[in-house]
Amino acid sequence: MKTISNILAEIRPEFDFSESNDFFEDGYLDSFDLITLVSMLDKEYGIKIKGTDIVPENFCNMVAIRNLLKGYGVKDDI
């Protein structure tokens, strides 16, 4: 199973996401990347992220993404 870091690297390999506290503010991700990220997370973890959860605040950094995924029952090994 791919980790969040692996998925982000597939979307934007030119960035080191561990260096950012806000992927959108720092220009690492844009709205198109967000849709791609949601799709990849859904597929990888077998979940369906609700439209109401698809807001930048839930995907702005690793902690936010992990917390969102935990809410969908994804284990800590992400």
Distance bins in CASP14 RR format, pairs under 12 A and 6 or more apart:
PFRMAT RR
TARGET T0000
AUTHOR 0000-0000-0000
RMODE 2
METHOD distances of the structure
MODEL  1
1 7 0 0 0 0 0 1 0 0 0 0 0
1 41 0 0 0 0 0 1 0 0 0 0 0
1 43 0 0 0 0 0 1 0 0 0 0 0
1 44 1 0 0 1 0 0 0 0 0 0 0
1 45 1 0 0 1 0 0 0 0 0 0 0
1 46 0 0 0 0 0 1 0 0 0 0 0
1 69 0 0 0 0 0 1 0 0 0 0 0
1 74 0 0 0 0 1 0 0 0 0 0 0
1 75 0 0 0 0 1 0 0 0 0 0 0
1 77 1 0 0 1 0 0 0 0 0 0 0
1 78 0 0 0 0 1 0 0 0 0 0 0
2 8 0 0 0 0 1 0 0 0 0 0 0
2 9 0 0 0 0 1 0 0 0 0 0 0
2 10 1 0 0 1 0 0 0 0 0 0 0
2 11 0 0 0 0 0 1 0 0 0 0 0
2 37 0 0 0 0 0 1 0 0 0 0 0
2 40 0 0 0 0 1 0 0 0 0 0 0
2 41 0 0 0 0 1 0 0 0 0 0 0
2 43 0 0 0 0 1 0 0 0 0 0 0
2 44 1 0 1 0 0 0 0 0 0 0 0
2 45 0 0 0 0 1 0 0 0 0 0 0
2 74 0 0 0 0 0 1 0 0 0 0 0
2 77 0 0 0 0 0 1 0 0 0 0 0
2 78 0 0 0 0 1 0 0 0 0 0 0
3 9 0 0 0 0 1 0 0 0 0 0 0
3 10 0 0 0 0 0 1 0 0 0 0 0
3 17 0 0 0 0 0 1 0 0 0 0 0
3 18 0 0 0 0 0 1 0 0 0 0 0
3 40 0 0 0 0 0 1 0 0 0 0 0
3 41 0 0 0 0 0 1 0 0 0 0 0
3 44 0 0 0 0 1 0 0 0 0 0 0
3 45 0 0 0 0 0 1 0 0 0 0 0
3 62 0 0 0 0 1 0 0 0 0 0 0
3 65 0 0 0 0 0 1 0 0 0 0 0
3 66 0 0 0 0 0 1 0 0 0 0 0
3 69 0 0 0 0 0 1 0 0 0 0 0
3 74 0 0 0 0 0 1 0 0 0 0 0
3 75 0 0 0 0 0 1 0 0 0 0 0
3 76 0 0 0 0 0 1 0 0 0 0 0
3 77 0 0 0 0 1 0 0 0 0 0 0
3 78 1 0 1 0 0 0 0 0 0 0 0
4 10 0 0 0 0 0 1 0 0 0 0 0
4 11 0 0 0 0 0 1 0 0 0 0 0
4 17 0 0 0 0 1 0 0 0 0 0 0
4 18 0 0 0 0 0 1 0 0 0 0 0
4 23 0 0 0 0 0 1 0 0 0 0 0
4 37 0 0 0 0 1 0 0 0 0 0 0
4 40 0 0 0 0 1 0 0 0 0 0 0
4 41 1 0 0 1 0 0 0 0 0 0 0
4 44 0 0 0 0 1 0 0 0 0 0 0
4 45 0 0 0 0 1 0 0 0 0 0 0
4 59 0 0 0 0 1 0 0 0 0 0 0
4 61 0 0 0 0 0 1 0 0 0 0 0
4 62 1 0 0 1 0 0 0 0 0 0 0
4 63 0 0 0 0 0 1 0 0 0 0 0
4 64 0 0 0 0 0 1 0 0 0 0 0
4 65 1 0 1 0 0 0 0 0 0 0 0
4 66 1 0 0 1 0 0 0 0 0 0 0
4 67 0 0 0 0 0 1 0 0 0 0 0
4 68 0 0 0 0 0 1 0 0 0 0 0
4 69 1 0 0 1 0 0 0 0 0 0 0
4 70 0 0 0 0 0 1 0 0 0 0 0
4 74 0 0 0 0 1 0 0 0 0 0 0
4 76 0 0 0 0 0 1 0 0 0 0 0
4 77 0 0 0 0 0 1 0 0 0 0 0
4 78 1 0 1 0 0 0 0 0 0 0 0
5 11 0 0 0 0 0 1 0 0 0 0 0
5 12 0 0 0 0 0 1 0 0 0 0 0
5 13 0 0 0 0 0 1 0 0 0 0 0
5 15 0 0 0 0 0 1 0 0 0 0 0
5 16 0 0 0 0 1 0 0 0 0 0 0
5 17 1 0 0 1 0 0 0 0 0 0 0
5 18 1 0 0 1 0 0 0 0 0 0 0
5 19 0 0 0 0 0 1 0 0 0 0 0
5 20 0 0 0 0 0 1 0 0 0 0 0
5 61 0 0 0 0 0 1 0 0 0 0 0
5 62 1 0 0 1 0 0 0 0 0 0 0
5 65 0 0 0 0 1 0 0 0 0 0 0
5 66 0 0 0 0 0 1 0 0 0 0 0
5 78 0 0 0 0 1 0 0 0 0 0 0
6 13 0 0 0 0 0 1 0 0 0 0 0
6 17 0 0 0 0 0 1 0 0 0 0 0
6 37 0 0 0 0 0 1 0 0 0 0 0
6 40 0 0 0 0 1 0 0 0 0 0 0
6 41 0 0 0 0 0 1 0 0 0 0 0
6 44 0 0 0 0 1 0 0 0 0 0 0
6 78 0 0 0 0 0 1 0 0 0 0 0
7 13 0 0 0 0 0 1 0 0 0 0 0
7 17 0 0 0 0 1 0 0 0 0 0 0
7 29 0 0 0 0 0 1 0 0 0 0 0
7 33 0 0 0 0 0 1 0 0 0 0 0
7 36 0 0 0 0 1 0 0 0 0 0 0
7 37 1 0 0 1 0 0 0 0 0 0 0
7 38 0 0 0 0 0 1 0 0 0 0 0
7 39 0 0 0 0 0 1 0 0 0 0 0
7 40 1 0 1 0 0 0 0 0 0 0 0
7 41 1 0 0 1 0 0 0 0 0 0 0
7 42 0 0 0 0 0 1 0 0 0 0 0
7 43 0 0 0 0 1 0 0 0 0 0 0
7 44 1 0 0 1 0 0 0 0 0 0 0
7 45 0 0 0 0 1 0 0 0 0 0 0
7 59 0 0 0 0 0 1 0 0 0 0 0
7 62 0 0 0 0 0 1 0 0 0 0 0
7 65 0 0 0 0 1 0 0 0 0 0 0
7 69 0 0 0 0 0 1 0 0 0 0 0
7 78 0 0 0 0 1 0 0 0 0 0 0
8 14 0 0 0 0 0 1 0 0 0 0 0
8 15 1 0 0 1 0 0 0 0 0 0 0
8 16 0 0 0 0 1 0 0 0 0 0 0
8 17 1 0 1 0 0 0 0 0 0 0 0
8 18 0 0 0 0 1 0 0 0 0 0 0
8 19 0 0 0 0 0 1 0 0 0 0 0
8 20 0 0 0 0 1 0 0 0 0 0 0
8 23 1 0 0 1 0 0 0 0 0 0 0
8 28 0 0 0 0 1 0 0 0 0 0 0
8 29 0 0 0 0 1 0 0 0 0 0 0
8 33 0 0 0 0 1 0 0 0 0 0 0
8 34 0 0 0 0 0 1 0 0 0 0 0
8 36 0 0 0 0 0 1 0 0 0 0 0
8 37 1 0 0 1 0 0 0 0 0 0 0
8 40 0 0 0 0 1 0 0 0 0 0 0
8 41 0 0 0 0 0 1 0 0 0 0 0
8 44 0 0 0 0 0 1 0 0 0 0 0
8 59 0 0 0 0 1 0 0 0 0 0 0
8 61 0 0 0 0 0 1 0 0 0 0 0
8 62 0 0 0 0 1 0 0 0 0 0 0
8 65 0 0 0 0 1 0 0 0 0 0 0
8 78 0 0 0 0 0 1 0 0 0 0 0
9 15 0 0 0 0 1 0 0 0 0 0 0
9 16 0 0 0 0 1 0 0 0 0 0 0
9 17 1 0 0 1 0 0 0 0 0 0 0
9 18 0 0 0 0 0 1 0 0 0 0 0
9 28 0 0 0 0 0 1 0 0 0 0 0
9 37 0 0 0 0 0 1 0 0 0 0 0
9 40 0 0 0 0 0 1 0 0 0 0 0
10 17 0 0 0 0 0 1 0 0 0 0 0
10 33 0 0 0 0 0 1 0 0 0 0 0
10 36 0 0 0 0 1 0 0 0 0 0 0
10 37 0 0 0 0 1 0 0 0 0 0 0
10 39 0 0 0 0 0 1 0 0 0 0 0
10 40 1 0 0 1 0 0 0 0 0 0 0
10 41 0 0 0 0 0 1 0 0 0 0 0
10 43 0 0 0 0 0 1 0 0 0 0 0
10 44 0 0 0 0 0 1 0 0 0 0 0
11 17 0 0 0 0 1 0 0 0 0 0 0
11 23 0 0 0 0 0 1 0 0 0 0 0
11 28 0 0 0 0 1 0 0 0 0 0 0
11 29 1 0 0 1 0 0 0 0 0 0 0
11 30 0 0 0 0 0 1 0 0 0 0 0
11 32 0 0 0 0 1 0 0 0 0 0 0
11 33 1 0 1 0 0 0 0 0 0 0 0
11 34 0 0 0 0 1 0 0 0 0 0 0
11 35 0 0 0 0 0 1 0 0 0 0 0
11 36 1 0 1 0 0 0 0 0 0 0 0
11 37 1 0 0 1 0 0 0 0 0 0 0
11 38 0 0 0 0 0 1 0 0 0 0 0
11 39 0 0 0 0 0 1 0 0 0 0 0
11 40 1 0 0 1 0 0 0 0 0 0 0
11 41 0 0 0 0 0 1 0 0 0 0 0
11 59 0 0 0 0 0 1 0 0 0 0 0
12 20 0 0 0 0 0 1 0 0 0 0 0
12 23 0 0 0 0 1 0 0 0 0 0 0
12 24 0 0 0 0 0 1 0 0 0 0 0
12 26 0 0 0 0 0 1 0 0 0 0 0
12 27 0 0 0 0 1 0 0 0 0 0 0
12 28 1 0 0 1 0 0 0 0 0 0 0
12 29 1 0 0 1 0 0 0 0 0 0 0
12 30 0 0 0 0 1 0 0 0 0 0 0
12 32 0 0 0 0 0 1 0 0 0 0 0
12 33 1 0 0 1 0 0 0 0 0 0 0
12 34 0 0 0 0 0 1 0 0 0 0 0
12 36 0 0 0 0 1 0 0 0 0 0 0
12 37 0 0 0 0 1 0 0 0 0 0 0
12 40 0 0 0 0 0 1 0 0 0 0 0
13 28 0 0 0 0 0 1 0 0 0 0 0
14 27 0 0 0 0 0 1 0 0 0 0 0
14 28 0 0 0 0 1 0 0 0 0 0 0
14 29 0 0 0 0 0 1 0 0 0 0 0
14 33 0 0 0 0 0 1 0 0 0 0 0
15 23 0 0 0 0 1 0 0 0 0 0 0
15 26 0 0 0 0 1 0 0 0 0 0 0
15 27 0 0 0 0 1 0 0 0 0 0 0
15 28 1 0 1 0 0 0 0 0 0 0 0
15 29 0 0 0 0 1 0 0 0 0 0 0
15 30 0 0 0 0 0 1 0 0 0 0 0
15 33 0 0 0 0 0 1 0 0 0 0 0
16 23 0 0 0 0 0 1 0 0 0 0 0
16 26 0 0 0 0 0 1 0 0 0 0 0
16 28 0 0 0 0 1 0 0 0 0 0 0
16 62 0 0 0 0 0 1 0 0 0 0 0
17 23 1 0 0 1 0 0 0 0 0 0 0
17 24 0 0 0 0 0 1 0 0 0 0 0
17 26 0 0 0 0 1 0 0 0 0 0 0
17 27 0 0 0 0 0 1 0 0 0 0 0
17 28 1 0 0 1 0 0 0 0 0 0 0
17 29 0 0 0 0 1 0 0 0 0 0 0
17 33 0 0 0 0 0 1 0 0 0 0 0
17 37 0 0 0 0 0 1 0 0 0 0 0
17 59 0 0 0 0 0 1 0 0 0 0 0
17 60 0 0 0 0 0 1 0 0 0 0 0
17 61 0 0 0 0 1 0 0 0 0 0 0
17 62 1 0 0 1 0 0 0 0 0 0 0
17 63 0 0 0 0 0 1 0 0 0 0 0
17 64 0 0 0 0 0 1 0 0 0 0 0
17 65 0 0 0 0 1 0 0 0 0 0 0
18 26 0 0 0 0 0 1 0 0 0 0 0
18 28 0 0 0 0 0 1 0 0 0 0 0
18 61 0 0 0 0 1 0 0 0 0 0 0
18 62 1 0 0 1 0 0 0 0 0 0 0
18 63 0 0 0 0 0 1 0 0 0 0 0
19 26 0 0 0 0 1 0 0 0 0 0 0
19 27 0 0 0 0 0 1 0 0 0 0 0
19 28 0 0 0 0 1 0 0 0 0 0 0
19 61 0 0 0 0 0 1 0 0 0 0 0
19 62 0 0 0 0 0 1 0 0 0 0 0
20 26 1 0 1 0 0 0 0 0 0 0 0
20 27 0 0 0 0 1 0 0 0 0 0 0
20 28 1 0 1 0 0 0 0 0 0 0 0
20 29 0 0 0 0 1 0 0 0 0 0 0
20 59 0 0 0 0 0 1 0 0 0 0 0
20 60 0 0 0 0 1 0 0 0 0 0 0
20 61 1 0 0 1 0 0 0 0 0 0 0
20 62 0 0 0 0 1 0 0 0 0 0 0
20 63 0 0 0 0 0 1 0 0 0 0 0
20 64 0 0 0 0 0 1 0 0 0 0 0
21 28 0 0 0 0 0 1 0 0 0 0 0
21 60 1 0 0 1 0 0 0 0 0 0 0
21 61 1 0 1 0 0 0 0 0 0 0 0
21 62 0 0 0 0 1 0 0 0 0 0 0
21 63 0 0 0 0 1 0 0 0 0 0 0
21 64 0 0 0 0 1 0 0 0 0 0 0
22 28 0 0 0 0 1 0 0 0 0 0 0
22 29 0 0 0 0 1 0 0 0 0 0 0
22 56 0 0 0 0 1 0 0 0 0 0 0
22 57 0 0 0 0 1 0 0 0 0 0 0
22 59 0 0 0 0 0 1 0 0 0 0 0
22 60 1 0 1 0 0 0 0 0 0 0 0
22 61 1 0 0 1 0 0 0 0 0 0 0
22 62 0 0 0 0 0 1 0 0 0 0 0
22 63 0 0 0 0 0 1 0 0 0 0 0
22 64 0 0 0 0 1 0 0 0 0 0 0
23 29 1 0 1 0 0 0 0 0 0 0 0
23 30 0 0 0 0 1 0 0 0 0 0 0
23 31 0 0 0 0 0 1 0 0 0 0 0
23 33 0 0 0 0 1 0 0 0 0 0 0
23 34 0 0 0 0 1 0 0 0 0 0 0
23 37 0 0 0 0 1 0 0 0 0 0 0
23 56 0 0 0 0 1 0 0 0 0 0 0
23 57 0 0 0 0 0 1 0 0 0 0 0
23 58 0 0 0 0 0 1 0 0 0 0 0
23 59 1 0 0 1 0 0 0 0 0 0 0
23 60 1 0 1 0 0 0 0 0 0 0 0
23 61 1 0 0 1 0 0 0 0 0 0 0
23 62 0 0 0 0 1 0 0 0 0 0 0
23 63 0 0 0 0 0 1 0 0 0 0 0
23 64 0 0 0 0 1 0 0 0 0 0 0
23 65 0 0 0 0 1 0 0 0 0 0 0
24 30 1 0 0 1 0 0 0 0 0 0 0
24 31 0 0 0 0 1 0 0 0 0 0 0
24 32 0 0 0 0 0 1 0 0 0 0 0
24 33 0 0 0 0 1 0 0 0 0 0 0
24 34 1 0 0 1 0 0 0 0 0 0 0
24 37 0 0 0 0 0 1 0 0 0 0 0
24 55 0 0 0 0 0 1 0 0 0 0 0
24 56 1 0 1 0 0 0 0 0 0 0 0
24 57 0 0 0 0 1 0 0 0 0 0 0
24 58 0 0 0 0 0 1 0 0 0 0 0
24 59 1 0 0 1 0 0 0 0 0 0 0
24 60 1 0 1 0 0 0 0 0 0 0 0
24 61 0 0 0 0 1 0 0 0 0 0 0
24 64 0 0 0 0 0 1 0 0 0 0 0
25 56 0 0 0 0 1 0 0 0 0 0 0
25 57 0 0 0 0 0 1 0 0 0 0 0
25 59 0 0 0 0 0 1 0 0 0 0 0
25 60 1 0 0 1 0 0 0 0 0 0 0
25 61 0 0 0 0 1 0 0 0 0 0 0
26 56 0 0 0 0 0 1 0 0 0 0 0
26 60 0 0 0 0 1 0 0 0 0 0 0
26 61 0 0 0 0 1 0 0 0 0 0 0
27 33 0 0 0 0 1 0 0 0 0 0 0
27 34 0 0 0 0 0 1 0 0 0 0 0
27 56 0 0 0 0 0 1 0 0 0 0 0
27 60 0 0 0 0 0 1 0 0 0 0 0
28 34 0 0 0 0 0 1 0 0 0 0 0
28 37 0 0 0 0 0 1 0 0 0 0 0
28 56 0 0 0 0 0 1 0 0 0 0 0
28 59 0 0 0 0 0 1 0 0 0 0 0
28 60 0 0 0 0 1 0 0 0 0 0 0
28 61 0 0 0 0 1 0 0 0 0 0 0
28 62 0 0 0 0 0 1 0 0 0 0 0
29 35 0 0 0 0 0 1 0 0 0 0 0
29 36 0 0 0 0 1 0 0 0 0 0 0
29 37 1 0 0 1 0 0 0 0 0 0 0
29 38 0 0 0 0 0 1 0 0 0 0 0
29 56 0 0 0 0 1 0 0 0 0 0 0
29 59 1 0 0 1 0 0 0 0 0 0 0
29 60 0 0 0 0 1 0 0 0 0 0 0
29 61 0 0 0 0 0 1 0 0 0 0 0
29 64 0 0 0 0 0 1 0 0 0 0 0
29 65 0 0 0 0 0 1 0 0 0 0 0
30 36 0 0 0 0 1 0 0 0 0 0 0
30 37 0 0 0 0 0 1 0 0 0 0 0
30 56 0 0 0 0 1 0 0 0 0 0 0
30 59 0 0 0 0 0 1 0 0 0 0 0
31 37 0 0 0 0 0 1 0 0 0 0 0
31 38 0 0 0 0 0 1 0 0 0 0 0
31 54 0 0 0 0 0 1 0 0 0 0 0
31 55 0 0 0 0 0 1 0 0 0 0 0
31 56 0 0 0 0 1 0 0 0 0 0 0
31 59 0 0 0 0 0 1 0 0 0 0 0
32 38 0 0 0 0 0 1 0 0 0 0 0
32 39 0 0 0 0 0 1 0 0 0 0 0
33 39 0 0 0 0 0 1 0 0 0 0 0
33 40 0 0 0 0 0 1 0 0 0 0 0
33 56 0 0 0 0 0 1 0 0 0 0 0
33 59 0 0 0 0 1 0 0 0 0 0 0
34 40 0 0 0 0 0 1 0 0 0 0 0
34 41 0 0 0 0 0 1 0 0 0 0 0
34 49 0 0 0 0 0 1 0 0 0 0 0
34 51 0 0 0 0 0 1 0 0 0 0 0
34 53 0 0 0 0 0 1 0 0 0 0 0
34 54 1 0 0 1 0 0 0 0 0 0 0
34 55 0 0 0 0 1 0 0 0 0 0 0
34 56 1 0 0 1 0 0 0 0 0 0 0
34 57 0 0 0 0 0 1 0 0 0 0 0
34 58 0 0 0 0 1 0 0 0 0 0 0
34 59 1 0 1 0 0 0 0 0 0 0 0
34 60 0 0 0 0 1 0 0 0 0 0 0
34 64 0 0 0 0 0 1 0 0 0 0 0
34 65 0 0 0 0 0 1 0 0 0 0 0
35 41 0 0 0 0 0 1 0 0 0 0 0
35 42 0 0 0 0 0 1 0 0 0 0 0
35 49 0 0 0 0 0 1 0 0 0 0 0
35 51 0 0 0 0 0 1 0 0 0 0 0
35 54 1 0 0 1 0 0 0 0 0 0 0
35 56 0 0 0 0 0 1 0 0 0 0 0
35 59 0 0 0 0 0 1 0 0 0 0 0
36 42 0 0 0 0 0 1 0 0 0 0 0
36 43 0 0 0 0 0 1 0 0 0 0 0
36 54 0 0 0 0 0 1 0 0 0 0 0
36 59 0 0 0 0 0 1 0 0 0 0 0
37 43 0 0 0 0 0 1 0 0 0 0 0
37 44 0 0 0 0 0 1 0 0 0 0 0
37 45 0 0 0 0 0 1 0 0 0 0 0
37 49 0 0 0 0 1 0 0 0 0 0 0
37 54 0 0 0 0 1 0 0 0 0 0 0
37 56 0 0 0 0 0 1 0 0 0 0 0
37 58 0 0 0 0 0 1 0 0 0 0 0
37 59 1 0 0 1 0 0 0 0 0 0 0
37 60 0 0 0 0 0 1 0 0 0 0 0
37 64 0 0 0 0 0 1 0 0 0 0 0
37 65 0 0 0 0 1 0 0 0 0 0 0
37 68 0 0 0 0 0 1 0 0 0 0 0
37 69 0 0 0 0 0 1 0 0 0 0 0
38 44 0 0 0 0 0 1 0 0 0 0 0
38 45 0 0 0 0 0 1 0 0 0 0 0
38 47 0 0 0 0 1 0 0 0 0 0 0
38 48 0 0 0 0 1 0 0 0 0 0 0
38 49 1 0 1 0 0 0 0 0 0 0 0
38 50 0 0 0 0 0 1 0 0 0 0 0
38 51 0 0 0 0 1 0 0 0 0 0 0
38 53 0 0 0 0 1 0 0 0 0 0 0
38 54 1 0 1 0 0 0 0 0 0 0 0
38 55 0 0 0 0 0 1 0 0 0 0 0
38 56 0 0 0 0 0 1 0 0 0 0 0
38 58 0 0 0 0 1 0 0 0 0 0 0
38 59 1 0 0 1 0 0 0 0 0 0 0
38 65 0 0 0 0 0 1 0 0 0 0 0
38 68 0 0 0 0 1 0 0 0 0 0 0
38 69 0 0 0 0 0 1 0 0 0 0 0
38 72 0 0 0 0 0 1 0 0 0 0 0
39 45 0 0 0 0 0 1 0 0 0 0 0
39 46 0 0 0 0 0 1 0 0 0 0 0
39 47 0 0 0 0 0 1 0 0 0 0 0
39 48 0 0 0 0 0 1 0 0 0 0 0
39 49 0 0 0 0 1 0 0 0 0 0 0
39 54 0 0 0 0 0 1 0 0 0 0 0
40 46 0 0 0 0 0 1 0 0 0 0 0
40 47 0 0 0 0 0 1 0 0 0 0 0
40 49 0 0 0 0 0 1 0 0 0 0 0
40 59 0 0 0 0 0 1 0 0 0 0 0
40 65 0 0 0 0 0 1 0 0 0 0 0
40 69 0 0 0 0 0 1 0 0 0 0 0
41 47 1 0 0 1 0 0 0 0 0 0 0
41 48 0 0 0 0 0 1 0 0 0 0 0
41 49 1 0 0 1 0 0 0 0 0 0 0
41 53 0 0 0 0 0 1 0 0 0 0 0
41 54 0 0 0 0 0 1 0 0 0 0 0
41 58 0 0 0 0 0 1 0 0 0 0 0
41 59 0 0 0 0 1 0 0 0 0 0 0
41 65 1 0 0 1 0 0 0 0 0 0 0
41 66 0 0 0 0 0 1 0 0 0 0 0
41 68 0 0 0 0 1 0 0 0 0 0 0
41 69 1 0 0 1 0 0 0 0 0 0 0
41 72 0 0 0 0 1 0 0 0 0 0 0
41 74 0 0 0 0 1 0 0 0 0 0 0
41 78 0 0 0 0 1 0 0 0 0 0 0
42 48 1 0 1 0 0 0 0 0 0 0 0
42 49 1 0 1 0 0 0 0 0 0 0 0
42 50 0 0 0 0 0 1 0 0 0 0 0
42 51 0 0 0 0 0 1 0 0 0 0 0
42 53 0 0 0 0 0 1 0 0 0 0 0
42 54 0 0 0 0 0 1 0 0 0 0 0
42 68 0 0 0 0 0 1 0 0 0 0 0
42 69 0 0 0 0 0 1 0 0 0 0 0
42 72 0 0 0 0 1 0 0 0 0 0 0
42 74 0 0 0 0 0 1 0 0 0 0 0
43 49 0 0 0 0 0 1 0 0 0 0 0
44 65 0 0 0 0 0 1 0 0 0 0 0
44 69 0 0 0 0 1 0 0 0 0 0 0
44 72 0 0 0 0 0 1 0 0 0 0 0
44 74 0 0 0 0 1 0 0 0 0 0 0
44 78 0 0 0 0 1 0 0 0 0 0 0
45 65 0 0 0 0 0 1 0 0 0 0 0
45 66 0 0 0 0 0 1 0 0 0 0 0
45 68 0 0 0 0 0 1 0 0 0 0 0
45 69 1 0 0 1 0 0 0 0 0 0 0
45 70 0 0 0 0 0 1 0 0 0 0 0
45 71 0 0 0 0 0 1 0 0 0 0 0
45 72 1 0 0 1 0 0 0 0 0 0 0
45 73 0 0 0 0 1 0 0 0 0 0 0
45 74 1 0 1 0 0 0 0 0 0 0 0
45 75 0 0 0 0 1 0 0 0 0 0 0
45 77 0 0 0 0 0 1 0 0 0 0 0
45 78 1 0 0 1 0 0 0 0 0 0 0
46 69 0 0 0 0 0 1 0 0 0 0 0
46 72 0 0 0 0 1 0 0 0 0 0 0
46 73 0 0 0 0 0 1 0 0 0 0 0
46 74 0 0 0 0 1 0 0 0 0 0 0
47 53 0 0 0 0 0 1 0 0 0 0 0
47 68 0 0 0 0 1 0 0 0 0 0 0
47 69 1 0 0 1 0 0 0 0 0 0 0
47 70 0 0 0 0 0 1 0 0 0 0 0
47 71 0 0 0 0 1 0 0 0 0 0 0
47 72 1 0 1 0 0 0 0 0 0 0 0
47 73 1 0 0 1 0 0 0 0 0 0 0
47 74 1 0 0 1 0 0 0 0 0 0 0
47 75 0 0 0 0 0 1 0 0 0 0 0
47 78 0 0 0 0 0 1 0 0 0 0 0
48 54 0 0 0 0 0 1 0 0 0 0 0
48 72 0 0 0 0 1 0 0 0 0 0 0
48 73 0 0 0 0 0 1 0 0 0 0 0
49 55 0 0 0 0 0 1 0 0 0 0 0
49 58 0 0 0 0 1 0 0 0 0 0 0
49 59 0 0 0 0 1 0 0 0 0 0 0
49 65 0 0 0 0 0 1 0 0 0 0 0
49 68 1 0 0 1 0 0 0 0 0 0 0
49 69 0 0 0 0 1 0 0 0 0 0 0
49 71 0 0 0 0 0 1 0 0 0 0 0
49 72 1 0 0 1 0 0 0 0 0 0 0
49 73 0 0 0 0 0 1 0 0 0 0 0
49 74 0 0 0 0 0 1 0 0 0 0 0
50 58 0 0 0 0 0 1 0 0 0 0 0
50 68 0 0 0 0 0 1 0 0 0 0 0
50 71 0 0 0 0 0 1 0 0 0 0 0
50 72 0 0 0 0 1 0 0 0 0 0 0
51 58 0 0 0 0 0 1 0 0 0 0 0
51 68 0 0 0 0 0 1 0 0 0 0 0
52 58 0 0 0 0 1 0 0 0 0 0 0
52 68 0 0 0 0 0 1 0 0 0 0 0
53 59 0 0 0 0 1 0 0 0 0 0 0
53 64 0 0 0 0 0 1 0 0 0 0 0
53 65 0 0 0 0 0 1 0 0 0 0 0
53 67 0 0 0 0 0 1 0 0 0 0 0
53 68 1 0 0 1 0 0 0 0 0 0 0
53 69 0 0 0 0 0 1 0 0 0 0 0
53 71 0 0 0 0 1 0 0 0 0 0 0
53 72 0 0 0 0 1 0 0 0 0 0 0
54 65 0 0 0 0 0 1 0 0 0 0 0
54 68 0 0 0 0 1 0 0 0 0 0 0
55 64 0 0 0 0 1 0 0 0 0 0 0
55 68 0 0 0 0 1 0 0 0 0 0 0
56 64 0 0 0 0 1 0 0 0 0 0 0
56 65 0 0 0 0 0 1 0 0 0 0 0
56 68 0 0 0 0 0 1 0 0 0 0 0
57 63 0 0 0 0 0 1 0 0 0 0 0
57 64 1 0 0 1 0 0 0 0 0 0 0
57 65 0 0 0 0 0 1 0 0 0 0 0
57 67 0 0 0 0 0 1 0 0 0 0 0
57 68 0 0 0 0 1 0 0 0 0 0 0
58 64 1 0 1 0 0 0 0 0 0 0 0
58 65 1 0 0 1 0 0 0 0 0 0 0
58 66 0 0 0 0 0 1 0 0 0 0 0
58 67 1 0 0 1 0 0 0 0 0 0 0
58 68 1 0 1 0 0 0 0 0 0 0 0
58 69 0 0 0 0 1 0 0 0 0 0 0
58 70 0 0 0 0 0 1 0 0 0 0 0
58 71 0 0 0 0 0 1 0 0 0 0 0
58 72 0 0 0 0 0 1 0 0 0 0 0
59 65 1 0 1 0 0 0 0 0 0 0 0
59 66 0 0 0 0 0 1 0 0 0 0 0
59 67 0 0 0 0 0 1 0 0 0 0 0
59 68 1 0 0 1 0 0 0 0 0 0 0
59 69 0 0 0 0 0 1 0 0 0 0 0
60 66 0 0 0 0 0 1 0 0 0 0 0
60 67 0 0 0 0 0 1 0 0 0 0 0
60 68 0 0 0 0 0 1 0 0 0 0 0
61 67 0 0 0 0 1 0 0 0 0 0 0
61 68 0 0 0 0 0 1 0 0 0 0 0
62 68 0 0 0 0 0 1 0 0 0 0 0
62 69 0 0 0 0 0 1 0 0 0 0 0
62 78 0 0 0 0 1 0 0 0 0 0 0
63 69 0 0 0 0 0 1 0 0 0 0 0
63 70 0 0 0 0 0 1 0 0 0 0 0
63 78 0 0 0 0 0 1 0 0 0 0 0
64 70 0 0 0 0 0 1 0 0 0 0 0
64 71 0 0 0 0 0 1 0 0 0 0 0
65 71 0 0 0 0 0 1 0 0 0 0 0
65 72 0 0 0 0 0 1 0 0 0 0 0
65 74 0 0 0 0 1 0 0 0 0 0 0
65 78 0 0 0 0 1 0 0 0 0 0 0
66 72 0 0 0 0 0 1 0 0 0 0 0
66 73 0 0 0 0 0 1 0 0 0 0 0
66 74 0 0 0 0 1 0 0 0 0 0 0
66 75 0 0 0 0 0 1 0 0 0 0 0
66 76 0 0 0 0 1 0 0 0 0 0 0
66 77 0 0 0 0 0 1 0 0 0 0 0
66 78 1 0 1 0 0 0 0 0 0 0 0
67 73 0 0 0 0 0 1 0 0 0 0 0
67 74 0 0 0 0 0 1 0 0 0 0 0
67 76 0 0 0 0 0 1 0 0 0 0 0
67 78 0 0 0 0 0 1 0 0 0 0 0
68 74 0 0 0 0 1 0 0 0 0 0 0
68 78 0 0 0 0 0 1 0 0 0 0 0
69 75 0 0 0 0 1 0 0 0 0 0 0
69 76 0 0 0 0 1 0 0 0 0 0 0
69 77 0 0 0 0 0 1 0 0 0 0 0
69 78 1 0 1 0 0 0 0 0 0 0 0
70 76 1 0 0 1 0 0 0 0 0 0 0
70 77 0 0 0 0 0 1 0 0 0 0 0
70 78 0 0 0 0 1 0 0 0 0 0 0
71 78 0 0 0 0 0 1 0 0 0 0 0
72 78 0 0 0 0 0 1 0 0 0 0 0
END
